[in-house]
Structure formats: C-alpha cells, structure tokens
C-alpha cells in the first residue's frame, strides 16, 4: 500500500517544480500581477473620488449654514446667533457649532475641546475635537470653518468626519478583500492553466518519444479546440505524415532500384561470363564488350538521372538562369523529333507562338521537354488506328507561357496521375518497354525550380501534359500540380538524351 503512495508523492514533487517553470504559469502570474496593480489603482481612484465628493458635500453644507447664521446675525445681532447655536447644538447629528468671546471663552455650542490656535485662523481646516469632557481622551475628526463676528466674537461651524472615515474603512476593507480574492483566484487560474498546458505538452512529449522509439504511426492528440497547441499538433502531424510518405517513397525507390537495376546488372554479368566461356574470336569478344558497354551506359544514365533529381531537390543550380527564347527551344525540339515520330508511325505537329521569353535554365527546360516528347512517342500510339498525331505547342497566357505535349495513346488513369511523378514508378508493370520511371520526376523538379506548375489532363483519348512557366524571374512554389514536391534543379544533360 505504501509503494503507490510513494510513487504518487514523488510524481507530485516532480510536477510542481516543472509547473512553476512553465511559460503558461509565468505568463498567467505576470498577468495576475498586472491585473492586481490595475485593480488597486482603480479602487484607490474610486476611494479618492468618494472622499473628494463627501468633502465637497460637507463644505457645501458648512457654507450654507454659515450663510444662514450670517443672515441671522445681521438681523438680530450676536444674541440671536447664540440662541440659534444653542438650539441647534441640542439636536442630534453631525453638525458642530461653537461661539466664543474675543479671548476664546466658550459661549454656546456642542464642541468642548479643540486644538489650541484653531480659532485664531479664519477659514477651513480639519481638526480633532471633543463634544464633551468625557470624550476628550478619544477625540473625533471634523472639517470646520472659523468665521469672525463683530466685536471680535468667533463662530466655528463644522461637520463630523466619522461617516467619511467609516466609508474609507469600508472601501479599504473591500479593496483588501478584493485584492486577496484576485490573488487567490489568479494563483488558482495560473495553476489550472499551467497544469492543463503541461498535461498536453507531456502528452506531446510522450508521443514524440514513442515516435523516436520506432512507433512511426503515432500522432499528436488533437482536442478540437483550435487553439495554438491544436494548430501546432496539426502541423506536426502533417510533418509526420509527410515524413511517413517520404519513407514509404524511399522504401519504394529502394525496391524499384533493386528490381530495375538488378536486371541490367545481371545481363551485364551474364554477357561477360558468356563471352569468357564461349567467345572464340576477337570479333565475338568485341561484340560482347559492346553489349556490356551499352548496358553500362544505361546504368550510368540511371545514376545520372538520380543525381540530377537530387541536385534539383537540393537547389544547387538555381542560379544558372538567363532569359531564354522558349519559342526557339520548342521549335528546335519539334524539328529534331519529327524523323523519330515517323519511324514510330506517328506524326509530330507543332504550334509555337513566336517571341516567347522566360527566365530559366536552357539545358534543364530542354531536358524536360525531351522527356515529355519522348514519352509521347513511346506511349502515344493510338489504339485501333486512331489519330497518331503528337502535338507540341507553346503560347502566352497572361503573364505565363504554356507549354504542352499531347498524344492520343492510352493515357494515364486519373487515379495514377499523382504518383507517376515519383521516382521509379512505371505504369507498365510488365517492364516491357525501356525506361526506369525517372523522366517525369525530373520534369516535375525542373518545373518547380522555375516556379511553374505541371498538370496532366485527359486528351480524350490520350494524355496532355501542360507546363506553365512565369515570364519573369522564377519563384519556386511548394508543389507543382499533381506532382510530388521536387524542389530545385540539377545538372544539365549534355548529351540531350531523354531520361525515362
């Protein structure tokens, strides 16, 4: 029974120092101090205004009584004032009266004792006084005014300040209790907020630790409140999803490399072994070497393509940009591929607007168009004697240049148009046609480097690949349409050989 209690106590001992170090607790405590100071200022301002208002009312009352007594003095002299003061002094209330001779002897009034010299100063003052000899030891406070009468007589009129003092005590007590309540509630709110935030942070830390331990399917919890922690969790989960996709893609690339490169390497080895075993003349050895060189060239092309895509994603050649006449590039490629199209039993038609300018890398744009045209010739043969035209076009659309390559072949199913930009992805599952599934990955990287977009459209029948490039300086975008984000650009392909 003691072990769980000890564990719980130990957990609390670890939790409290962590709680006090959290940003949420510190911010809440800071807001609490600021709010407490503001509340103290407001309460002090209210108390000061209440005191000033009461003082103004007391002064108004004293002034009214003095004016009334002055009028009585003018009508009946000092004797009438003494009679009025005697009568008013016997009435209960906070009003104070005192009439004295020129030498300070008391004639009438309800004030027994006042500080020495009070009657020598005409005007307003705040004094301590006693109403009778029994209360001299416990004087009260009053706001009084001294008025000089004819023949040197003195008249003191005032109001007791007990109500004002009592109100001040009430306000001070209210302020003290209010501040204490604010501090208590603020401390509880700080603890509650920090504990709640710390609990969510601990949950995130545990999930992150599980992911580091190998649970790659773990995701941060979402409460659904839409607060900053939810937004952080959403972004981190999106990042983890992206990492998972990249790792799956890497696994797929590894599997495809093992599958696609194993065959040429096996052929290369078999040819060399067969030549050693069966060749009987220099010509047979030369033929075997030529075949081996051809297989080696294919492998080098694959690795060059991988290197180019890697450099595109790393952005290592993004500075090699200049103003290009894209019309000239497209027209030259269309003219170059016309004989190859005729050999494939197709026709190549070009529609290129003159004078189209973009800023980019000539070799990379040429390589991307090479790949697209070569793919169209390879896969664009129509079924059942349909239209065998491969159309290449370039035109201006607003502040962009549109490049398109269209064929009337079997096309690409809409469900597969997003993944054909992955490396080593080939829709020809039988691998009956040459290629390694790298061409469209390179095209996507080139387009992204130039700040453009790449889309695959249905040509009914066939496929239409559309590239949009900005006329001005390229600004790389996050992801080309329908393509995996394949950032910057790679080394040029001097030979101009399409990379499949």
Secondary structure, 3 states (H helix, E strand, C coil): CHHHHHHHHHHHHHHHHHHHHCHHHHHHHHHHHHHHHHHHHHHHHHHHHHHHHHHHHHHHHHHHHHHHHHHHHHHHHHHHHHHHHHHHHHCCCCEEEEEECCCCCEEEECCCEECCCHHHCCEEEEEEEECCHHHHHHCEEEEEEEEECHHHCEEEEEEECHHHHHHHHHHHHHHHHHHHHHHHHHHHHHHHHHHHHHHHHHHHHHHHHHHHCCCCCCCCCCCCCCCHHHHHHHHHHHHHHHHHHHHHHHHHHHHHHHHHHHHHHHHHHHHHHHHHHHCCCHHHHHHHHHHHHHHHHHHHHHHHHHHHHHHHHHCCCCCCCEEEEHHHHHHHHHHHHHHHHHHCCCEEEEEECCCCEEEECHHHHHHHHHHHHHHHHHHCCCCCCCCCEEEEEEEEECCEEEEEEECCCCCCCHHHCCCCCCCCCCCCCCCCCCCCCCHHHHHHHHHHHCCCEEEEEECCCCEEEEEEEECCCCCCCCCCCCCCCCCCCCCCCCCCCCCC
